Amino acid sequence: MTTTIIPTSVFADVVHSKLPQAQVATRIAEIGAEGIEIRREWFVESDLLLPLDQCRQAIEQANLAYTVYSVPASLWQDNHLLDQDILYRSLREAQQLGADAVKLSLGHYEVTQSSIEGLLASLDQFFANQASTSSLQLWIENDQTLEGGDPARLLCFFEQLAILQAHSPLYSIGMTFDIGNWLYTGHDALQAARQLAPYVTYIHAKHSVQQENRYLTLPLPTEEQALWRQVIEILPNQAWRAIEFTLSDDTQIEYYNHVLRTAGRSNHTMDTTTDTAKVDKNELLTSSTLPTKSDNTSLDIVTFGEAMTMFVAEEVGDLHNVSLFSKRLAGAEANAAIGFARLGLRSGWASQVGADAFGTFVQQQLANEHVNLDHVRVDSEHPTGFQLKSKVISGDPQVQYFRRGSAASQMSIQNLDLSYFRSARHLHMTGIPLALSDTNREFAQHVIQHMRDNDRSISFDPNLRPTLWNSEAEMIQTINQFAIQADIVLPGMEEGQILTGSVVPEEIADFYLKQGVKMVIVKLGPSGAYYRSQEQEGIVPGFMVDHVIDTVGAGDGFAVGTVSGWLAGLTIEQAITRGCAIGALAVQSIGDHEGYPTEHELQHFIDHQPRYVSPADGIVEHTSIQDPSLEGVK
């Protein structure tokens, strides 16, 4: 169920006629929202004492489940010091109001001069000897100022906070993501959503436009490609939502509240009626932390493998010379799980992570991409792996792994729940887990055999990592042993040469077809892909890209597009076209999966992006193509 909140500023008679905010609580309940947002700035000037008690009484009488208290003030002052007076005043007023969350702006937070530890210590002091410690949340909003609306500053704040609270999250501090405010600060709302999604607990939805030298806030456009809809697709489904534009008629407010509630892939078929008496308030109030296990384990696709925290260089050069890195998620199977989820598939990922900050980060990133984590186990004895990746102007980046003895490498059949895998109709597998340990290989064999025994379809991407294997011979033998058990095999051209000894796509395909594989798709780099089955063969041209930023993740994206199309019943050419498109989108973004699209974005790219011309004879001759799936090990 999606929870909607209506701010009092939505009502024209509050904004223009100074109607007391308490008087719209009943109207909000009648409209069908679950909660109200009280705005401190809309208390009338004649109020010497804020009428918080009156508002609380009106909210309780209206039987509204949730209250958000919005304070137009910043936590950090111009001198980069925490404004404790503002913090304490806001918390006291929120408690008097009976609010579930208080919303403030970040202000002049600076990572080298501002102290998150000081914020946490101030919260400790305020909540000392109070029973309300866990019930009142603090939410940080991206405002319309250059400092408070800076996505890099906000991301740095939340990443540092996550590290400090990894093992003892005493206070729930989340983010209010205001879609329209990014225009005021000159930032891309979609890119900000991808960066900040793991921390978002509340969404303000509005349509902002610039006319000459002023900005206007308008109602939400209803077309399918509207920016706000694309942002909603990226942000967490469990985040509360609020329209934030002024309307003069309650019927209009009810309409836009319904539009916002039902937006997003998880809400297309859901019943939008709400019984607030049945809402589990505690469950929703803790939704900014890791989700509990899902009752619905019916999946479209499942994968398994290792995910790591990745530190990406912010400057070009050798890794040992770099001093500044940004933190991201890495891992081929995690990339695939995220890609499938963004396209609207019910995607699951099985693995093990350490009981550490990196493990928490991995789970948060995947959970907020709507990936099912019911088969993720926390290992208290082994750490979560991490990696370093260089920044390059062209070509493939340098990658260094720190994963030996990681929690994921300890996956074994002792912790295998085959019913989880059986709940999915398709298994997508890569060759990376096979390289990590003998127990991983045993785990993988049990999974793939079980899926075959239960008539589930299987795709296999070799994803070679030569440095993880004892020898090339062992790698080739093991990878091929698993590849021939799949329905679809997706080698890159360079991988195919290593695994089969041939540089000809037709011969690479024949190697697997003769051993029972149904379809082989050989990735040919940017120019496209060659496919072959017992009945047909051909080439699907790729998409032209003006500027390649980062090739890592392109191969995983190709698998996402191709397999999702195949599962949807498209022709093989249509399915591979999707794969080529996602691969092309992936190389235009920093990070492994940040460029992966939603279904709407994918179709728009396919419809408008120019493509290479397919060779007339449909067959690729001897070629050597550098394959991004061999990232960091060439």
C-alpha positions in Angstrom: 0.0 0.0 0.0 1.3 3.5 -0.9 0.8 6.1 1.8 -0.2 9.6 0.7 0.1 12.8 2.8 -1.5 16.1 1.9 0.4 19.3 3.0 -1.9 22.1 4.2 -0.3 24.4 1.6 -2.2 22.4 -1.1 -5.4 24.2 0.0 -5.8 27.7 -1.6 -7.8 28.9 1.4 -4.9 28.2 3.7 -2.4 29.9 1.5 -4.5 32.9 0.3 -7.2 33.3 2.9 -5.2 32.4 6.0 -7.6 29.6 6.9 -6.2 27.9 10.1 -4.4 24.7 9.1 -6.3 22.7 11.8 -9.5 23.2 9.8 -8.4 21.2 6.8 -7.7 17.9 8.7 -11.2 16.6 8.2 -11.1 17.5 4.5 -7.9 15.6 4.1 -9.4 12.5 5.6 -12.5 12.8 3.4 -10.2 13.1 0.3 -8.7 9.7 1.3 -5.1 10.5 2.3 -3.6 8.8 5.3 -1.8 11.9 6.7 -1.3 15.6 6.9 1.8 17.8 6.6 1.6 20.9 8.9 3.7 23.8 7.6 5.2 26.1 10.2 5.3 29.0 7.8 1.6 29.0 7.3 0.6 29.7 10.9 -1.0 33.1 10.8 1.0 36.1 12.0 -1.4 36.8 14.8 -0.5 33.5 16.5 1.8 34.5 19.3 1.8 30.9 20.4 1.8 28.3 17.7 -1.6 26.5 17.7 0.1 23.0 17.8 -2.3 21.6 20.4 -5.3 22.6 18.3 -3.8 21.0 15.2 -3.1 17.8 17.1 -6.6 17.6 18.4 -8.1 18.2 14.9 -5.8 15.6 13.4 -6.9 13.0 16.0 -10.6 13.9 15.5 -10.2 13.4 11.8 -8.6 10.0 12.4 -5.6 10.7 10.3 -2.8 8.1 10.8 0.3 10.2 10.2 1.5 13.8 10.7 4.6 15.4 9.2 5.8 18.7 10.6 7.6 20.9 8.0 10.0 23.6 9.3 11.5 26.1 6.8 14.9 26.2 8.5 18.4 24.7 8.0 20.3 22.4 10.3 23.8 23.8 9.5 24.5 27.5 9.6 26.7 29.6 7.3 29.7 28.8 9.4 29.1 25.0 8.8 28.2 24.5 12.5 25.1 22.7 13.6 22.2 25.0 14.7 21.2 23.2 17.8 18.6 25.8 18.7 16.8 25.2 15.4 17.0 21.4 15.9 15.7 21.4 19.5 12.9 23.9 18.8 11.8 21.9 15.8 11.8 18.6 17.7 9.9 20.1 20.7 7.2 21.6 18.4 7.0 18.3 16.5 6.4 16.4 19.7 3.8 18.9 20.8 2.0 18.4 17.5 2.3 14.6 17.9 4.1 14.4 14.6 5.7 11.2 13.2 8.4 13.1 11.4 9.9 16.6 11.3 11.3 18.0 8.1 14.2 20.4 7.8 16.8 21.4 5.2 20.5 20.5 5.3 21.9 24.0 5.0 25.6 24.7 4.9 26.8 21.1 5.8 30.4 20.6 4.7 32.0 17.2 5.1 35.4 18.5 6.3 33.9 21.1 8.7 30.5 19.8 9.8 30.0 17.0 12.3 27.4 14.3 11.9 28.6 12.9 15.2 27.6 16.3 16.7 24.1 15.9 15.3 23.8 12.4 16.7 25.1 13.6 20.1 22.5 16.4 20.1 19.8 13.9 19.4 21.1 11.7 22.2 20.9 14.7 24.5 17.4 15.7 23.4 15.9 12.3 23.7 17.6 11.3 26.9 15.1 9.7 29.3 12.3 10.1 26.7 10.1 7.2 25.5 9.7 8.8 22.1 13.2 8.2 20.8 12.2 5.8 18.1 8.9 7.3 17.0 9.9 10.8 15.8 11.9 10.8 12.6 14.1 13.5 11.2 13.8 14.1 7.5 16.2 16.2 5.4 14.7 17.9 2.3 16.5 19.1 -0.8 15.4 22.8 -0.7 15.7 25.5 -3.3 19.1 26.8 -2.2 22.4 26.0 -3.8 23.7 24.4 -0.6 20.6 22.6 0.6 19.7 21.5 -2.9 23.1 20.1 -3.8 22.8 16.3 -4.5 26.5 15.7 -4.0 26.4 17.4 -0.5 23.2 15.4 0.4 24.7 12.2 -0.8 27.9 12.8 1.2 25.8 13.5 4.3 23.7 10.3 4.0 26.7 8.1 3.1 28.6 9.3 6.2 25.5 8.9 8.3 25.0 5.3 7.1 28.6 4.5 8.0 28.2 6.0 11.5 24.9 4.2 12.1 25.8 0.9 10.4 25.8 -1.1 13.6 23.6 1.0 15.9 20.9 3.0 14.0 19.5 4.7 17.1 17.6 7.4 15.1 15.8 7.3 11.9 17.1 10.1 9.6 15.7 10.0 6.1 15.3 12.2 3.1 12.4 14.2 1.7 12.9 14.2 -2.1 11.3 17.2 -3.6 11.1 16.5 -7.4 10.4 20.1 -8.4 13.1 21.8 -6.3 16.0 20.4 -8.4 15.1 22.8 -11.1 15.8 25.8 -8.8 19.3 24.5 -8.2 20.1 23.5 -11.7 20.3 19.7 -11.1 18.9 16.7 -12.9 16.0 15.2 -10.9 16.5 11.8 -12.4 20.2 11.6 -11.7 19.6 12.9 -8.1 16.9 10.2 -7.7 19.3 7.4 -8.7 22.0 8.7 -6.3 19.8 9.4 -3.3 17.1 6.7 -3.6 18.4 4.5 -0.8 17.8 7.3 1.7 14.4 8.6 0.6 11.5 8.2 3.0 9.1 10.9 1.7 8.4 12.4 -1.7 7.1 15.8 -2.6 5.7 15.7 -6.1 5.2 18.8 -8.2 5.9 20.2 -11.6 8.3 23.1 -11.7 8.9 25.2 -14.8 11.0 28.3 -15.5 9.4 31.3 -17.3 11.9 34.1 -18.0 13.4 35.0 -14.6 10.9 33.2 -12.4 9.9 29.7 -11.4 6.3 28.4 -11.3 4.9 25.4 -9.5 2.2 23.6 -11.5 0.0 20.5 -11.0 1.4 17.1 -12.1 1.3 16.4 -15.9 -0.6 13.2 -16.5 1.3 11.9 -19.6 3.2 8.7 -19.2 6.7 10.2 -19.9 6.3 13.0 -17.4 9.4 13.6 -15.3 7.7 13.0 -12.0 6.6 9.6 -13.1 10.1 8.7 -14.1 11.4 9.8 -10.8 8.7 7.8 -8.9 9.9 4.7 -10.8 13.3 5.1 -9.3 12.5 6.0 -5.7 11.4 3.5 -3.0 7.8 2.2 -3.3 7.5 2.4 0.5 8.3 6.1 0.7 5.4 8.3 1.7 4.1 10.6 -1.1 2.6 14.1 -1.1 1.4 16.4 -3.9 2.9 19.9 -3.3 1.0 22.5 -5.4 -1.9 24.7 -4.5 -5.4 23.9 -5.7 -8.7 25.6 -5.1 -11.0 22.7 -5.2 -11.1 19.5 -3.0 -12.2 17.4 -6.0 -9.0 18.4 -7.8 -6.9 17.6 -4.7 -8.6 14.2 -4.5 -7.8 13.5 -8.2 -4.1 14.4 -7.9 -3.8 12.5 -4.7 -5.1 9.4 -6.5 -2.8 10.0 -9.5 0.2 10.1 -7.2 -0.9 7.1 -5.1 -1.3 4.9 -8.2 1.9 5.9 -10.0 4.8 3.5 -10.2 5.1 -0.1 -11.4 4.1 -1.7 -8.1 0.8 0.2 -8.0 -0.7 -0.3 -11.5 -3.1 -3.1 -10.5 -3.5 -2.5 -6.8 -6.7 -1.5 -5.0 -6.3 2.2 -4.2 -9.0 2.2 -1.4 -7.5 2.7 2.0 -8.7 1.7 5.4 -6.6 3.8 7.8 -7.7 1.6 10.7 -5.9 -1.3 9.2 -2.6 0.6 8.6 0.4 -0.8 10.5 1.9 2.5 11.6 5.0 1.0 13.2 5.8 -0.9 10.0 5.6 2.1 7.8 7.5 4.3 10.2 10.5 1.9 10.1 10.4 1.5 6.3 13.5 3.7 5.9 15.6 0.8 7.4 16.1 -2.5 5.7 12.8 -4.2 4.8 11.5 -7.2 6.6 11.1 -10.5 4.7 8.4 -10.4 2.1 5.3 -12.6 2.4 5.1 -12.8 -1.4 8.1 -14.8 -2.8 6.6 -15.2 -6.3 9.3 -13.9 -8.6 9.8 -13.5 -12.3 13.5 -13.9 -12.2 16.2 -14.8 -9.6 20.0 -14.6 -9.6 22.7 -15.1 -7.1 26.3 -13.9 -6.6 28.5 -11.4 -4.8 27.8 -7.7 -4.5 30.5 -5.3 -3.3 30.9 -1.8 -2.2 32.7 0.0 -5.0 34.9 3.1 -4.6 35.1 5.0 -7.9 37.9 7.5 -8.5 36.8 11.1 -8.9 39.9 12.0 -10.9 41.7 10.5 -13.8 44.9 8.5 -13.2 46.4 5.5 -11.6 44.5 4.3 -8.5 47.5 4.8 -6.2 47.5 8.5 -7.1 43.8 9.1 -6.4 42.8 10.7 -3.1 39.0 11.1 -3.7 36.5 8.3 -4.4 32.7 8.1 -4.4 30.9 5.0 -3.1 28.6 2.8 -5.3 27.3 -0.7 -5.6 29.1 -3.3 -7.8 28.5 -6.9 -8.8 27.4 -8.4 -12.0 24.4 -10.3 -10.5 23.4 -7.3 -8.4 23.5 -5.2 -11.6 21.2 -7.6 -13.4 18.8 -7.8 -10.5 18.5 -4.0 -10.4 18.1 -3.9 -14.2 15.3 -6.4 -14.2 13.6 -4.6 -11.4 13.8 -1.2 -13.1 12.0 -2.8 -16.1 9.1 -3.9 -13.8 10.0 -7.5 -13.3 9.8 -9.1 -9.9 13.5 -9.6 -9.3 15.3 -11.6 -6.6 18.9 -11.8 -5.5 20.4 -14.4 -3.3 23.8 -14.0 -1.5 25.6 -13.5 1.7 27.0 -10.2 3.1 29.1 -9.3 6.1 27.7 -7.9 9.3 29.4 -4.6 8.5 28.7 -1.2 7.0 29.4 -2.4 3.5 26.9 -5.2 3.9 24.3 -2.8 5.1 25.0 -0.5 2.2 24.6 -3.4 -0.3 21.3 -4.4 1.1 20.0 -0.8 1.2 20.9 -0.2 -2.4 19.2 -3.4 -3.7 16.1 -3.0 -1.4 15.5 0.5 -2.6 15.7 -0.7 -6.2 12.8 -3.1 -5.3 14.9 -6.2 -5.5 13.7 -9.1 -3.3 16.3 -10.0 -0.6 14.6 -12.9 1.1 17.6 -15.2 0.4 20.3 -12.8 1.7 22.1 -14.1 4.7 24.2 -11.9 7.0 27.5 -13.6 7.9 29.1 -12.3 11.2 32.4 -14.1 10.6 33.3 -12.9 7.1 33.4 -9.3 5.6 31.6 -7.8 2.6 34.0 -7.4 -0.3 34.9 -4.1 -1.9 36.7 -2.8 -5.0 38.4 0.2 -6.4 37.7 1.5 -9.9 39.7 4.1 -11.8 38.3 7.0 -13.8 39.2 7.0 -17.5 38.6 9.3 -20.4 38.3 6.4 -22.8 38.6 2.6 -22.7 38.0 0.3 -19.8 38.8 1.4 -16.2 41.3 -0.3 -13.9 39.6 -2.4 -11.2 41.2 -3.8 -8.1 39.2 -6.3 -6.0 39.4 -6.9 -2.2 37.1 -9.9 -2.0 39.2 -12.9 -0.9 37.5 -14.7 2.0 34.4 -12.5 1.6 31.0 -13.5 3.0 29.6 -14.2 -0.5 32.4 -16.6 -1.2 31.2 -18.7 1.8 27.8 -19.5 0.3 27.1 -23.2 0.6 24.3 -25.7 0.2 23.9 -25.6 4.0 22.2 -22.2 3.6 20.4 -23.0 0.4 16.6 -22.7 0.2 15.7 -24.2 -3.1 12.0 -23.2 -2.7 13.1 -19.6 -3.1 14.7 -20.3 -6.4 11.8 -22.5 -7.5 9.4 -19.5 -6.8 10.9 -17.8 -9.8 10.1 -18.7 -13.4 13.7 -17.9 -14.7 17.2 -18.2 -13.4 19.9 -15.7 -14.6 23.4 -16.9 -13.7 26.9 -15.7 -14.4 30.3 -17.4 -14.1 31.6 -15.2 -11.4 30.3 -17.2 -8.3 31.9 -20.3 -9.8 35.3 -18.7 -9.4 34.9 -17.7 -5.8 35.1 -21.1 -4.0 34.3 -24.8 -4.2 31.3 -24.2 -1.9 30.0 -21.6 -4.3 30.3 -24.0 -7.2 28.4 -26.7 -5.3 25.7 -24.2 -4.4 25.4 -23.2 -8.1 25.2 -26.8 -9.3 22.3 -27.5 -6.9 20.5 -24.4 -8.0 20.8 -24.9 -11.7 19.9 -28.6 -11.5 16.9 -27.8 -9.4 15.7 -25.2 -11.9 16.1 -27.6 -14.7 14.3 -30.4 -12.8 11.4 -27.9 -12.3 11.2 -26.8 -15.9 12.4 -23.3 -15.2 14.3 -21.4 -18.0 17.9 -20.5 -17.5 20.2 -17.9 -19.0 24.0 -17.9 -18.5 26.5 -15.1 -19.0 30.1 -16.3 -18.7 31.4 -13.0 -17.2 34.9 -14.2 -17.1 37.2 -13.1 -14.3 40.5 -14.9 -15.1 42.4 -13.5 -12.1 39.9 -15.2 -9.8 40.7 -18.7 -11.1 43.6 -21.0 -10.3 44.2 -21.6 -14.0 42.7 -20.8 -17.4 42.1 -24.5 -18.0 40.0 -24.8 -14.8 38.1 -21.7 -15.7 37.3 -22.9 -19.2 36.2 -26.4 -18.1 34.0 -25.1 -15.2 32.4 -22.3 -17.1 31.5 -24.5 -20.1 30.2 -27.2 -17.7 27.6 -24.8 -16.4 26.9 -23.0 -19.7 25.7 -26.2 -21.5 23.1 -26.6 -18.8 21.4 -23.3 -19.7 18.8 -22.4 -22.3 20.5 -19.2 -23.4 24.2 -18.5 -23.4 25.5 -14.9 -23.7 29.3 -14.8 -24.3 31.1 -11.8 -25.4 33.3 -12.2 -28.5 36.5 -12.3 -26.5 35.0 -14.6 -24.0 33.8 -16.9 -26.8 37.4 -17.1 -28.2 38.8 -18.1 -24.8 36.0 -20.6 -24.1 35.8 -22.3 -27.5 39.1 -21.5 -29.2 37.3 -19.8 -32.2 37.2 -16.2 -33.3 34.1 -16.8 -35.5 30.7 -16.1 -34.0 29.0 -19.0 -35.9 31.6 -21.5 -34.5 31.3 -20.1 -31.0 27.5 -20.6 -31.2 27.8 -24.1 -32.7 30.1 -25.2 -29.8 27.2 -24.7 -27.4 24.3 -25.6 -29.6 25.8 -29.1 -30.2 25.8 -29.7 -26.5 22.1 -28.9 -26.0 21.9 -25.1 -25.6 18.8 -23.6 -27.3 20.0 -20.1 -28.1 23.5 -18.6 -28.2 23.9 -14.8 -28.4 27.4 -13.5 -29.0 28.0 -9.9 -28.0 29.9 -8.0 -30.7 30.5 -4.8 -28.7 28.9 -1.5 -29.8 28.1 -2.8 -33.3 25.5 -5.3 -32.0 25.1 -9.0 -31.4 25.0 -12.3 -33.4 22.5 -14.9 -32.5 22.0 -18.5 -33.5 19.7 -21.4 -32.6 18.9 -24.7 -34.4 16.3 -22.9 -36.4 17.6 -19.4 -37.1 20.5 -17.0 -37.0 21.2 -13.4 -37.6 22.8 -10.1 -36.5 21.0 -7.4 -34.6 22.7 -3.9 -35.0 23.7 -1.9 -32.0 23.0 1.7 -31.1 25.4 4.6 -31.8 26.7 6.5 -28.8 28.4 9.9 -29.0 30.5 9.6 -25.8 31.5 6.5 -23.8 32.0 7.3 -20.1 32.2 3.9 -18.5 32.0 0.4 -20.1 31.6 -1.6 -17.0 28.0 -2.9 -16.6 27.3 -2.8 -20.3 27.4 -6.6 -20.7 25.1 -7.1 -17.7 22.8 -4.5 -19.1 22.7 -6.4 -22.4 21.7 -9.5 -20.6 18.9 -7.6 -18.7 17.4 -6.3 -22.0 17.7 -9.5 -23.9 16.4 -11.9 -21.2 13.6 -9.6 -20.2 12.5 -9.4 -23.8 12.7 -13.2 -24.2 10.6 -13.7 -21.1 8.0 -11.2 -22.4 7.6 -13.4 -25.5 9.2 -11.0 -28.0 11.0 -12.2 -31.1 14.7 -12.8 -30.6 15.5 -9.8 -32.7 13.3 -7.6 -30.6 14.8 -9.0 -27.4 18.4 -8.4 -28.5 17.5 -4.9 -29.6 16.5 -4.2 -26.0 19.8 -5.7 -24.8 21.8 -3.5 -27.3 19.9 -0.4 -26.1 20.5 -1.0 -22.4 24.2 -1.7 -23.1 24.4 1.6 -25.0 22.7 3.5 -22.2 25.0 1.9 -19.6 28.2 3.1 -21.1 27.0 6.7 -21.0 26.9 6.8 -17.1 29.5 6.5 -14.3 28.8 3.4 -12.3 27.9 -0.1 -13.2 24.1 0.1 -13.3 23.3 3.8 -12.9 22.4 4.1 -16.6 19.9 1.2 -16.7 16.5 2.5 -17.8 12.9 2.0 -16.8 10.6 0.5 -19.4 9.5 3.9 -20.6 13.1 5.2 -20.9 14.1 2.0 -22.8 11.3 2.3 -25.4 12.1 6.0 -25.9 15.7 5.3 -26.5 15.0 2.5 -29.0 12.5 4.7 -30.9 14.8 7.7 -31.2 18.5 6.6 -31.1 20.4 5.9 -34.4 21.8 2.4 -35.0 24.6 0.8 -36.8 23.9 -0.8 -40.2 23.8 -4.6 -40.0 26.2 -6.4 -42.4 24.4 -7.4 -45.6 25.1 -11.1 -45.3 24.1 -11.3 -41.7 27.3 -13.1 -40.7 30.3 -11.6 -38.9 33.7 -12.7 -40.0 36.9 -13.0 -38.0 36.9 -10.1 -35.5 38.5 -9.1 -32.3 36.4 -7.0 -30.0 37.4 -5.8 -26.5 34.6 -7.1 -24.3 33.5 -5.0 -21.3 32.5 -8.2 -19.5 36.3 -8.8 -19.0 36.5 -5.6 -17.0 39.7 -5.0 -15.1 41.4 -8.3 -15.9 42.7 -7.9 -19.4 
